[in-house]
Amino acid sequence: MTIPMPLAAGCSAMEYPLIAQLFSKHHFREVTPQSFAAWTDAPGRSVLLFLEDPIRFKETLDLAVIAPELARAFPGRFVVGVLLPEAARELCVRYGFRRWPAIVVLADGKYVGAVDGLRDWDEYLTEMTQLLDAAPTRPPTLGIAVKSDGDAGGSCHA
């Protein structure tokens, strides 16, 4: 298991133009631990993007390109919230995905499913179609947390 580390000193995910454009160009909303409850209380389908440090997980920048394309492929079917690395690490345990970055689909705030890691475009289209039509279900768990001497804690799997 790889434990995601914080961004390099002085770096912010927002320093990456592709991530900044999720907000400025595509008008996705940032979801923080403080705004999470309000986000999940909203009715309808929503998609949460769980981003990680683009230096350690270059796929994060790929998802920053893929997510707007998914929104265009399914116009009006969902709203998009973005969890930047610190918030994503804090909230990922709720949804049990195993690879970064991840997309979590909610219906009226309830878990429907996730697409973790990167996929081929056709797989994204197929999985998103299924998730947008599926009923909510119980999120998977990561199992029982195990700590050993010297364990600094953990996070979602990488």
NORRAHU-V534603 format. One record per backbone hydrogen bond with DSSP energy under -1.0 kcal/mol. CO is the residue of the C=O (numbers start at 0). NH is the residue of the N-H. Records with the same first field share a line. If there is no record, write none. Layout:
CO = NH ; NH
This chain:
7 = 10
11 = 14
12 = 15
15 = 19
16 = 20
18 = 21
19 = 22 ; 23
20 = 24 ; 25
21 = 27
28 = 81
31 = 35
34 = 38
35 = 39
36 = 40
43 = 107
44 = 78
45 = 105
46 = 80
47 = 103
48 = 82
49 = 101
52 = 56
56 = 59
57 = 60
58 = 62
59 = 63
61 = 64 ; 65
62 = 66
65 = 69
66 = 70
67 = 71
68 = 72
69 = 73
73 = 76
78 = 46
79 = 28
80 = 48
81 = 30
82 = 50
83 = 87
84 = 88
85 = 89
86 = 90
87 = 91
90 = 93
91 = 94
100 = 116
101 = 49
102 = 114
103 = 47
104 = 111 ; 112
105 = 45
106 = 109
109 = 106
110 = 136
112 = 104
114 = 102
119 = 123
120 = 124
121 = 125
122 = 126
123 = 127
124 = 128
125 = 129
126 = 130
127 = 131
147 = 150
